Amino acid sequence: MDVIVRPLRPGDPADTEAFVRVRRRALPFMVMTADSLAFDLAHAPAQKRFRPLVAEEDGEVVGTAQVGIAHESAEPGQGFANLYVQPDREGRGAGSLLLAAAEEHLARSGAREVWSWVYDEPRNREFAVRHGYTAKRSAHFLRLDLVRDALPPRLDPPAGVELRPASSFAADPRPVFALDAETTADEPSDVGAVLTDYEGWLADTWNHPLTDLELTTVAVVDGRPVAFSLAETDRETRYSSGMTGTARAHRGRGLAKLVKNDSLHRAREAGIREAFTGNDTDNGPMLAVNTWFGYRVCGTEVRHVRALG
């Protein structure tokens, strides 16, 4: 069987659908649609050097890679290459070819290091080590069945706190951006992100096809957002928590639980059937919050790194 690697074809619906199909089979805990992938391609900033790749075996797409530069990192030269091969096509060369093409692109783009999420199974971790990658931090995928699992009762906001959908900030999302920037700066990560580009955030987050502004809940004090739970949906039955965070001055008041609980209740009322989220394995407080909601670990990824050059 002949395997080739090539860039994803922008504007080709069949290609984007095939890419999403492989991702869903390899990593069913991530919410992705053909529209969201096409949007990412069309709106990626030039400095990201974003380059989705596919591996074909006898004309059928069997593997994918999302490759680019972590342009929001305060440390330059950080590249990413996240590879996924259809489970029944592993071990036939697609992964190695995708990784070689990804590293070549990143080296040309000025990357000094490559970071890659690896699904935590022996075969995948052995693949990473064999190609020179070293394991670093890990993160869990968690799943909540919104049809069968009971949610905690809805909570009343504390005095002075109001809950609003993010859509209520449609005329001026900048206060939500300021909150996202503050909480993102405190999120555990190997490659930290610094959000300073408001226009880029509007394109990448606020206007992204997966972002559901109606189901995103924002806690407001004196007219200012102080906590939020970002909802991403496929506009059908699947929901993912993009980010849940609280402003530093308002932490310790249970606002993360409050906004996420409200968002999940409204998602269930809107017909969403499955909710997914992710947790750094060292982020005990957020893992406790998600366990309180009834989420259960359904998978784990380990982030690996390799120096280039």
N, C-alpha and C positions, 0 to 999 in steps of 0.2 A: 504494500500500500504506500503510495506517494503522499508525503505531507509537505505542504508549502506554507509559508507565512507571508502575509501581505497586510497593508493598511486597510482599515475599514473604509468602505466606499461611502463618502458623505452623500447624502441625498438619495441613497438606494434603500428603499423601505425593506426589501427582502434581506439585505445585509444587516441592517440594524435589528430586524426581528430575529435573525439567526443568532446574532451576538447576545441578545437578551435571553433567548431560549437556552443557550449554553450556560449563561450566568445563573439562570434560575435552577437548572439541573445541578450545577456544581455547588451553588451557594444559595439555597432556597430561603435563607433568612434575610436577604437583602431585597429591598423594594426597588425595582428598576423597570422602566417601560421603554418602548422604542422611542416615544416622544421625548422622554427625559434624556436619553442618550443622544438623540439628534440635537436637542437643545444644548447639551454640554459641548458637542462638537462645534456648533455654530457660534457659541458665546465664550468659548475659552479664550482668555487673554493671551496675547502673543508670548508673553514671558513665561507662561505655563508650559509651552512647547508640548501641548497635549497631543498624543498620538495613539489612539486605540488600534490594536492589531488583532488579526484573526489568524488561526491556523486552519487550513483546509486539508482534509483527507479525501482524495478522489472527488474533489468538488464540493464536499460537505463541510460546513463550518463545525469544528469539533473542539476548538479552544479559543480563548480570548485573552487579551492583556490590555489593561489601562495603564498608560505610561506618560510620565510628564515630570515637570519640575515643581517642587513645593514652593511656589513663588511667594507665598505669604509668610514663609519662615523667616525669622530674623537672621538665620544662618544661611548664607548663600551656598549653592552647590548641592542641595539636597534633592535627589531624584526619587521617584516612586515607580514601581513596576509590580502591579498586582495581576497575577496569572491564574486562570481557571480553565481546566480542561474537563470536558464532559466525562463523568465517572466511568462510563463503559469504553472510553477511548484512551484512558491513561496507559502509560508505559509503552507508547508507540512513537515517541519522539516529538510530539507536538509541544510539550512543555519546554524542552531544551531549546527548540528552535525559536519559540516565542521569547524566551529569556535572552537568548543571544541577540535577537533583533532589538529587544527593548534596551539592553545595555549599550548596544552600538548607538542607538538614537540618543540615549542620555549622555554618553561620552561626547558625542558631537555637540550636545546642547550645553556642555560645561559642567555636568554633574560630577561631583567628587565622591559621592556616596549614593548607593541605591538602597532604598527601604522597600520591603515587600511583606505583605501579610500572607501568612502560610496557614492553611487549615490544619488544625492540630490532630493529625493522624500520622502514624509512623512513616508511611510511604512518602508523604509530602515533606515532612521534616528531614528525612534522609535525602530527598531531592535537593532541598535548600543547602544542606551541609555539603553535599557532593559538589555543588556549584560555588562553594566558597562563602556562604552566608552564615552569620552568627545570630543565634536567637537572642532576642531582647525581651521586651515586655509582651504581655498577653492580654487578650480581651475576650469576654464572653458575648455570645449572642443569646438573647433571651426571648421567649415567646409567651404570649398570653392569648388564650382562646376567648374571644369576646362573646361567643355564643354560649359556651358551656361553663366557663369560669366566672365566679362571682367577683365583682369589683367591690372594693370598700365603699361604704355609703358616701354620698356626696357630703363635703364638708362646708360649713358656713365660713366665709372669710372673716378674719379678725376685724375688729373695729378699725375703720379707716382704710381698709383694703377693698378694692373693687376688681372683679374679674371681667375681662373683656375679650372678645375674639380679636385676633391680630388685624382682621379686616377693618376694625374701627380706626386703625392708624393709616388707612390707605392714602389719605390726603397728605400725610407727612410721616413716613416710616422712620425718620432719623432717630427718634428716641429709642425705638426698638433696636436699631443698629448699634447705638451706644451701649445698650445693655448686653447685646450679643458680643460685642468687642470685649467688654469687661469680663464676662464669664468665660469666653473662649481663652483669654489670656491665662486663666487659672486652671484650665482643663489639663489633666495628666496627659503627656505625650512625649514621644521621643523627639519629634520634630515640631516644636511649638509654632503656633500661628499668631500673627499680630494683625488684627483687622483695622486698617486705616483707610481703605479705599471704599468710600460710601457708594459710589456709582458701581463699582465692581460687586459689592455686596448686593445691591439691588438686582443686578443681573444674575449673579450666581445663586442667591438664596431667596430673596423676596419674590422675584418673578419666575423662579424655577418651576417647571411643570409639576414636580412632586410636592412642592410646598402648598399646603392646604391652609390658607389664611383663616377660613371659617372655623376649622378645628384646632388651630393654634390658639392657646389660651395665654393671656398676659395678665399678671397681677399689677394693679396700678395704685400708687399712693400719691395723693396730692397732684394727680394728673400725670405722674411720671411712672413709666414701666419699671418695676423692681424685680420681677421674676417672670419667666416664660417657659412654656413647653412647646417646642416647634413640632408640628405635625406634618409628616410627609405621607401621602397616600397615592395609590395608583388610580384613584377615582372610581374604584370598584369595591374590593373587599379587603384590601391589605393596607395596613397602617404601620408607619415606623416613626419612632421618636428621633427627630434629627438632633435636638439639643434641648436639655432642660437645665436652666441655670438661674441663680439668684444674685442680685447685686450684693457686693461685700457688706454694705452697711445694713442689709436686711436679712442676713443669714442667721440660722438658728431659730427661725420663727415658724418653720414648717411650710414655707411658701412653695418649695419645690413639689412637695406632696400635693398641695392645694391645686396648683395649676395643672399638674399632670393628671390628677384625678378628674378634674373638670374636663380636660381634653379627651380622656378615655371614655368617660360617660357620654359625651356628645358624639364621639366616634361610633360607639355602639348604637346610639339612637339613630345615627345616619346610615346604619346598615353595614358598617365595617365588621368583618368576622375575625380577623387575625391582627394582633398587634405585636410588633417586634421592637427590640431596643438593643443597645450595645452597652457594655460596661467594661472599663478597664478593670482587670482583676484586682488591682490594688486600691480601687476607689470604693472602699468599704461603705461609706455613707450612702452613696448612690445605689450600690448593690442592695443595701438594706431597704431603701425606698422601693426599689423594684420588686423585691421579695414580698414586701408588704402589699403591693398591688396584686400579687399572685403570679408574677412572671417566673418562668422556670428556665434554667440554662438549657439550651438546645444545641450548642456548638461553641467551639473556642478557636480563635486564631492566635498565632504567635508572630509578632513582627520580627523580621530578620533584616540584617544590614550587611552590606559588602562594600568595601572601598574600591573605587575604580582607579585605573592607572597604576 
